[in-house]
């Protein structure tokens, strides 16, 4: 698509390893124009994907800053951004996603945050195999992952409590507005009516737990649900 064409164009623009100083300055001007086009085109898709466009803008600014002093670091950040956007937009128009796909999106976001050097970047824990059989609303996790975190490392993990059931646990949130919980419940009800959402406070953090029915497509070698 034109959207990803813009991403690839920026990636090529930032390929600086063999460029001389004059070429770099010329390419930087093109990169700024491409970045502006990308942000403008991304506005609609970002809203649909529940991605805050301001995060895209800040990331592109950081890419440009790195571009001037460390081309390799700029490319690394741009790669993480491309990977995240690909994961966030893939299958967006589908009514239903899977927990496995949504954890892939969360992991791509965590990689992007880590590359940006965010001290409170998300950490996505190990997951049971076969979560492709667990229904989940597309991109429903992103608004939760965008909430303020506390000082500890925020984590996202999946555990198996009993056969046919998995629990998604989000730890390290500073607060979870009621509207966010209500929206998540409504989204879950549209694809997996038996799901439940609990929000509790433990010490100085809020823990969000989602209980889901699971129909594993393959048997896990590490953990069985």
VENMOPE-V716159 format. One record per pair of residues at least 12 apart in sequence whose ideal C-beta (glycine too) atoms are under 10 Angstrom apart, sorted by sequence separation. I is the first residue (numbers start at 1). J is the second residue. D is the distance in Angstrom with one decimal. If there is no record, write none. Layout:
{{I	J	D} {I	J	D}}
This chain:
{{15	27	8.7} {16	28	9.3} {62	74	8.5} {63	75	8.8} {65	77	9.6} {66	78	8.8} {109	121	8.8} {110	122	4.2} {144	156	8.9} {156	168	7.4} {157	169	5.3} {185	197	5.2} {197	209	7.4} {198	210	8.0} {213	225	9.9} {14	27	7.8} {40	53	9.6} {43	56	8.8} {63	76	9.7} {109	122	6.4} {110	123	6.2} {111	124	9.1} {156	169	7.5} {157	170	8.4} {184	197	5.8} {196	209	8.4} {197	210	5.3} {198	211	7.7} {212	225	9.9} {13	27	5.5} {14	28	9.3} {39	53	6.9} {42	56	5.6} {63	77	5.3} {87	101	8.1} {90	104	8.8} {91	105	9.8} {110	124	5.3} {155	169	7.8} {156	170	5.5} {157	171	7.7} {196	210	7.3} {197	211	7.9} {12	27	9.4} {13	28	8.4} {16	31	9.8} {39	54	9.9} {42	57	9.2} {62	77	6.3} {63	78	5.3} {87	102	9.4} {90	105	8.3} {107	122	8.6} {109	124	8.7} {141	156	7.6} {155	170	7.7} {156	171	7.9} {182	197	9.1} {184	199	9.5} {195	210	6.3} {196	211	4.5} {197	212	10.0} {13	29	9.7} {62	78	9.8} {88	104	9.9} {89	105	9.6} {106	122	6.6} {107	123	9.4} {108	124	9.3} {154	170	7.5} {155	171	4.8} {156	172	9.0} {181	197	6.0} {195	211	6.4} {196	212	8.5} {13	30	5.5} {14	31	6.4} {39	56	6.0} {60	77	9.4} {63	80	9.9} {87	104	5.5} {88	105	5.6} {106	123	9.8} {107	124	4.5} {154	171	6.4} {155	172	6.0} {181	198	9.1} {194	211	8.3} {195	212	5.2} {12	30	9.8} {13	31	4.5} {38	56	7.8} {39	57	5.7} {42	60	9.5} {59	77	7.0} {60	78	8.8} {63	81	7.2} {87	105	4.5} {106	124	5.2} {107	125	10.0} {153	171	8.8} {154	172	3.0} {181	199	5.5} {192	210	9.7} {194	212	8.0} {195	213	7.3} {12	31	9.8} {13	32	9.5} {38	57	9.9} {59	78	8.7} {62	81	9.4} {86	105	9.6} {87	106	8.9} {105	124	9.8} {122	141	10.0} {152	171	8.0} {153	172	6.4} {154	173	6.7} {180	199	9.0} {192	211	9.9} {194	213	5.2} {10	30	9.1} {13	33	9.3} {14	34	9.4} {39	59	9.9} {87	107	8.1} {88	108	7.4} {104	124	9.0} {107	127	9.4} {152	172	5.3} {154	174	9.3} {192	212	6.0} {193	213	9.2} {9	30	8.7} {10	31	6.4} {13	34	5.9} {14	35	10.0} {35	56	9.4} {36	57	9.7} {39	60	6.5} {59	80	8.5} {60	81	7.7} {83	104	9.8} {84	105	7.6} {87	108	4.2} {88	109	7.9} {103	124	6.2} {124	145	9.8} {150	171	9.5} {151	172	8.7} {176	197	9.9} {178	199	8.7} {191	212	9.8} {192	213	6.2} {9	31	9.2} {12	34	9.3} {13	35	8.9} {35	57	8.8} {38	60	7.0} {59	81	5.4} {84	106	9.9} {86	108	7.8} {87	109	8.1} {103	125	9.4} {149	171	9.5} {150	172	5.8} {177	199	9.9} {188	210	7.1} {192	214	9.6} {10	33	9.9} {11	34	9.7} {84	107	9.3} {85	108	8.5} {104	127	9.9} {122	145	5.9} {147	170	9.1} {149	172	5.2} {150	173	7.1} {151	174	9.0} {176	199	5.3} {188	211	9.8} {9	33	9.9} {10	34	4.8} {35	59	9.8} {36	60	8.7} {83	107	9.4} {84	108	4.2} {87	111	9.8} {103	127	5.9} {134	158	8.7} {149	173	6.1} {150	174	4.7} {175	199	9.7} {176	200	9.8} {184	208	8.2} {188	212	7.9} {9	34	5.4} {10	35	6.4} {35	60	4.6} {56	81	7.7} {59	84	8.9} {83	108	5.1} {84	109	5.6} {87	112	9.9} {145	170	8.0} {147	172	9.8} {148	173	7.2} {149	174	6.0} {150	175	9.1} {176	201	9.4} {185	210	9.3} {34	60	9.4} {35	61	8.4} {55	81	9.7} {59	85	9.9} {82	108	9.6} {83	109	9.6} {84	110	9.2} {144	170	6.1} {147	173	5.4} {148	174	4.2} {149	175	9.9} {173	199	8.9} {175	201	9.0} {184	210	7.5} {7	34	9.1} {10	37	9.0} {81	108	9.4} {84	111	7.3} {85	112	9.3} {100	127	7.5} {104	131	10.0} {122	149	7.9} {131	158	6.9} {141	168	8.3} {147	174	7.2} {148	175	6.5} {168	195	9.5} {181	208	7.6} {6	34	6.3} {9	37	8.6} {10	38	6.2} {32	60	9.1} {35	63	7.5} {56	84	9.5} {80	108	7.6} {83	111	6.8} {84	112	4.7} {99	127	8.3} {100	128	9.7} {103	131	7.0} {120	148	8.9} {121	149	9.0} {145	173	9.3} {147	175	7.1} {148	176	9.6} {173	201	9.6} {180	208	8.9} {6	35	8.9} {9	38	8.4} {31	60	9.1} {35	64	6.8} {55	84	9.6} {56	85	8.1} {80	109	9.2} {83	112	7.6} {84	113	9.3} {99	128	9.8} {100	129	9.1} {102	131	9.1} {120	149	4.4} {127	156	9.4} {141	170	8.1} {144	173	7.6} {147	176	6.4} {165	194	9.2} {167	196	9.6} {168	197	9.5} {169	198	9.9} {170	199	9.4} {80	110	9.7} {81	111	9.8} {82	112	9.6} {100	130	8.0} {101	131	8.7} {119	149	9.5} {120	150	7.9} {123	153	5.5} {125	155	5.9} {127	157	7.6} {128	158	6.3} {147	177	7.8} {174	204	8.3} {175	205	9.5} {176	206	5.1} {6	37	5.7} {7	38	6.6} {80	111	5.2} {81	112	6.1} {84	115	9.9} {100	131	3.9} {101	132	7.8} {103	134	9.9} {118	149	9.4} {120	151	7.5} {122	153	8.3} {123	154	7.0} {124	155	7.6} {125	156	6.7} {126	157	7.5} {127	158	4.7} {128	159	8.0} {134	165	9.6} {167	198	9.6} {171	202	8.2} {174	205	7.3} {175	206	5.9} {176	207	9.2} {6	38	4.5} {31	63	8.0} {32	64	6.7} {35	67	10.0} {79	111	9.2} {80	112	4.3} {83	115	10.0} {99	131	4.6} {100	132	4.8} {102	134	9.4} {109	141	8.9} {113	145	9.1} {119	151	8.7} {120	152	8.2} {121	153	7.8} {122	154	5.3} {123	155	4.9} {124	156	5.0} {125	157	3.6} {126	158	8.4} {127	159	9.3} {128	160	5.7} {134	166	6.0} {136	168	8.3} {144	176	7.4} {172	204	9.7} {173	205	6.3} {174	206	6.9} {176	208	5.9} {5	38	9.8} {6	39	9.4} {31	64	6.6} {51	84	8.4} {79	112	9.5} {80	113	8.7} {98	131	6.5} {99	132	8.3} {100	133	8.5} {101	134	9.9} {103	136	8.9} {105	138	8.8} {109	142	7.4} {120	153	7.1} {121	154	8.0} {122	155	7.3} {123	156	7.3} {124	157	7.5} {125	158	7.4} {126	159	9.9} {133	166	9.9} {147	180	7.0} {172	205	5.4} {173	206	4.3} {4	38	9.9} {6	40	9.4} {7	41	9.7} {51	85	7.9} {80	114	8.1} {81	115	8.5} {98	132	5.1} {99	133	8.8} {100	134	7.1} {102	136	5.0} {105	139	6.7} {119	153	8.8} {120	154	6.2} {122	156	6.1} {123	157	8.7} {124	158	9.2} {125	159	9.0} {134	168	9.1} {143	177	9.7} {146	180	9.5} {171	205	6.3} {172	206	8.3} {173	207	7.6} {2	37	9.4} {3	38	7.9} {6	41	6.1} {7	42	9.1} {32	67	9.6} {49	84	9.9} {77	112	7.9} {80	115	4.5} {81	116	9.3} {98	133	7.3} {99	134	4.0} {101	136	7.6} {102	137	8.2} {105	140	10.0} {106	141	5.6} {110	145	8.5} {131	166	7.1} {170	205	9.9} {171	206	8.4} {172	207	8.4} {173	208	6.6} {5	41	9.6} {6	42	8.3} {28	64	7.3} {31	67	6.5} {49	85	8.3} {79	115	8.3} {80	116	8.0} {98	134	5.9} {99	135	7.6} {100	136	8.5} {102	138	7.4} {105	141	6.9} {106	142	8.1} {109	145	6.1} {130	166	9.9} {143	179	9.7} {144	180	6.4} {170	206	8.5} {171	207	5.3} {172	208	9.9} {51	88	5.8} {78	115	9.5} {97	134	9.8} {98	135	6.4} {99	136	4.5} {101	138	7.8} {102	139	7.3} {105	142	7.0} {109	146	9.1} {131	168	9.7} {143	180	6.0} {144	181	9.1} {170	207	7.0} {171	208	8.1} {3	41	5.5} {49	87	9.6} {50	88	8.3} {51	89	8.9} {77	115	5.2} {97	135	7.6} {98	136	5.9} {101	139	9.6} {102	140	7.0} {103	141	8.1} {106	144	9.3} {128	166	6.9} {169	207	6.6} {170	208	4.2} {171	209	9.4} {2	41	6.8} {3	42	6.9} {28	67	6.1} {46	85	8.7} {49	88	4.5} {76	115	6.0} {77	116	6.7} {96	135	5.5} {97	136	5.4} {102	141	5.2} {106	145	6.2} {127	166	9.0} {144	183	9.6} {169	208	7.4} {170	209	7.6} {1	41	9.4} {27	67	8.4} {28	68	7.0} {45	85	8.1} {48	88	9.4} {49	89	5.9} {77	117	9.6} {96	136	7.7} {97	137	6.5} {98	138	9.3} {102	142	8.7} {105	145	8.9} {143	183	7.2} {144	184	7.0} {168	208	8.3} {169	209	5.2} {170	210	8.0} {3	44	9.3} {48	89	8.3} {49	90	9.7} {96	137	7.0} {97	138	4.0} {113	154	9.8} {127	168	9.6} {143	184	8.0} {168	209	7.1} {169	210	7.9} {3	45	6.2} {46	88	8.3} {50	92	9.6} {73	115	8.6} {95	137	8.3} {96	138	7.2} {97	139	7.6} {99	141	9.3} {167	209	5.9} {168	210	4.3} {24	67	7.9} {25	68	9.2} {31	74	9.1} {38	81	9.5} {42	85	7.5} {45	88	8.3} {46	89	9.1} {49	92	5.7} {94	137	9.9} {95	138	7.8} {97	140	8.2} {140	183	8.1} {141	184	8.6} {167	210	6.9} {168	211	8.1} {1	45	9.4} {24	68	8.1} {27	71	9.8} {45	89	5.8} {48	92	5.9} {94	138	6.0} {97	141	9.8} {110	154	9.2} {125	169	8.8} {140	184	6.0} {143	187	9.7} {166	210	8.9} {167	211	5.4} {168	212	6.6} {48	93	8.2} {93	138	8.3} {110	155	9.7} {166	211	7.8} {167	212	7.4} {92	138	5.9} {110	156	8.0} {125	171	9.6} {137	183	9.9} {140	186	9.7} {165	211	6.4} {166	212	5.3} {24	71	7.7} {31	78	9.7} {38	85	9.2} {42	89	9.3} {45	92	7.6} {91	138	6.1} {92	139	6.6} {109	156	9.7} {137	184	8.2} {140	187	4.7} {165	212	6.9} {166	213	8.2} {167	214	9.8} {90	138	9.2} {91	139	9.1} {122	170	9.1} {123	171	9.5} {139	187	9.3} {140	188	7.3} {161	209	10.0} {164	212	9.8} {165	213	6.2} {166	214	4.5} {14	63	7.0} {90	139	10.0} {107	156	8.6} {123	172	8.7} {137	186	9.0} {138	187	8.8} {162	211	9.9} {164	213	6.2} {165	214	6.1} {10	60	8.2} {14	64	9.2} {88	138	9.4} {89	139	9.0} {106	156	5.5} {122	172	8.2} {137	187	3.9} {140	190	9.8} {159	209	9.6} {161	211	7.5} {164	214	6.1} {166	216	9.0} {16	67	7.1} {88	139	6.4} {136	187	8.8} {137	188	6.2} {140	191	9.1} {152	203	9.1} {154	205	8.3} {163	214	8.9} {164	215	7.5} {14	66	8.9} {16	68	10.0} {19	71	7.8} {87	139	9.6} {120	172	7.6} {136	188	7.7} {137	189	9.2} {152	204	8.0} {155	207	10.0} {156	208	9.6} {158	210	9.5} {164	216	8.7} {10	63	7.9} {14	67	6.1} {59	112	7.1} {62	115	9.3} {63	116	9.8} {103	156	7.3} {135	188	8.9} {137	190	6.4} {138	191	8.9} {150	203	9.2} {151	204	7.7} {152	205	6.5} {163	216	9.8} {13	67	8.8} {16	70	9.4} {17	71	6.5} {51	105	9.8} {55	109	9.3} {59	113	9.7} {62	116	6.2} {88	142	7.1} {102	156	9.7} {103	157	9.4} {120	174	9.7} {137	191	5.2} {150	204	5.7} {151	205	9.0} {158	212	9.0} {160	214	7.8} {16	71	3.4} {17	72	7.4} {62	117	9.0} {103	158	7.1} {135	190	9.8} {136	191	6.8} {137	192	8.4} {150	205	5.0} {15	71	8.1} {16	72	8.2} {49	105	8.8} {59	115	9.2} {135	191	4.7} {136	192	7.3} {149	205	8.5} {150	206	8.3} {158	214	9.4} {160	216	9.5} {14	71	6.9} {55	112	8.8} {59	116	6.7} {135	192	4.7} {149	206	9.8} {166	223	9.8} {14	72	9.9} {16	74	7.4} {17	75	8.4} {51	109	8.9} {55	113	9.4} {58	116	8.4} {100	158	9.4} {134	192	8.0} {137	195	9.6} {148	206	9.9} {167	225	9.7} {15	74	9.8} {16	75	7.6} {99	158	7.0} {136	195	8.7} {147	206	8.7} {166	225	5.5} {14	74	5.3} {15	75	7.0} {135	195	8.7} {160	220	8.3} {165	225	6.7} {13	74	10.0} {14	75	5.5} {55	116	9.5} {134	195	9.9} {147	208	9.3} {163	224	7.8} {164	225	6.7} {106	168	10.0} {163	225	6.4} {14	77	9.1} {15	78	9.7} {160	223	5.6} {162	225	8.0} {11	75	7.6} {14	78	5.4} {106	170	9.5} {144	208	6.6} {159	223	8.1} {160	224	6.7} {161	225	8.3} {13	78	9.2} {14	79	9.5} {103	168	8.5} {158	223	9.2} {160	225	3.9} {102	168	8.9} {144	210	9.6} {159	225	9.0} {11	78	5.7} {99	166	7.1} {158	225	9.2} {10	78	6.5} {11	79	7.4} {99	168	6.8} {141	210	9.3} {11	81	9.3} {140	210	9.4} {7	78	8.4} {10	81	8.9} {11	82	6.4} {10	82	8.4} {7	81	7.9} {8	82	7.9} {136	210	8.7} {7	82	5.1} {136	212	7.2} {135	212	7.7} {4	82	8.1} {7	85	6.6} {134	212	5.6} {135	213	8.1} {7	86	8.1} {134	213	7.5} {135	214	9.0} {133	213	9.6} {134	214	4.4} {135	215	8.4} {4	85	7.9} {131	212	9.4} {133	214	6.3} {134	215	7.1} {3	85	8.0} {4	86	7.3} {133	215	4.1} {134	216	7.8} {3	86	9.9} {131	214	7.1} {132	215	9.4} {133	216	5.0} {134	217	9.3} {130	214	8.0} {132	216	8.2} {133	217	4.4} {4	89	8.3} {130	215	8.9} {131	216	7.5} {132	217	5.0} {133	218	8.4} {3	89	7.3} {128	214	8.4} {130	216	3.7} {131	217	8.6} {132	218	8.0} {129	216	7.6} {130	217	5.2} {131	218	10.0} {1	89	8.8} {50	138	9.3} {51	139	8.1} {128	216	7.8} {129	217	9.1} {130	218	4.5} {49	138	8.5} {50	139	5.0} {129	218	6.2} {130	219	6.8} {131	220	9.2} {48	138	9.6} {49	139	5.2} {50	140	7.8} {52	142	8.8} {129	219	7.4} {130	220	5.7} {48	139	8.2} {50	141	8.7} {51	142	6.3} {52	143	9.1} {55	146	7.8} {128	219	10.0} {129	220	3.8} {130	221	9.9} {134	225	8.7} {50	142	4.2} {51	143	9.5} {128	220	4.8} {129	221	6.4} {133	225	9.5} {49	142	6.8} {50	143	5.1} {98	191	9.7} {99	192	9.6} {127	220	9.2} {128	221	9.7} {129	222	6.6} {130	223	9.7} {50	144	9.5} {52	146	6.0} {96	190	8.2} {97	191	8.0} {128	222	6.8} {129	223	7.7} {130	224	9.1} {131	225	8.7} {50	145	9.4} {51	146	8.3} {95	190	7.5} {96	191	4.7} {127	222	9.1} {128	223	4.5} {129	224	9.1} {130	225	7.7} {50	146	7.7} {95	191	7.2} {96	192	8.7} {126	222	7.5} {127	223	8.7} {128	224	7.5} {129	225	9.4} {126	223	8.5} {128	225	5.8} {99	210	9.1} {99	212	6.7} {99	214	7.8} {100	217	9.3} {98	217	9.4} {50	183	9.9}}
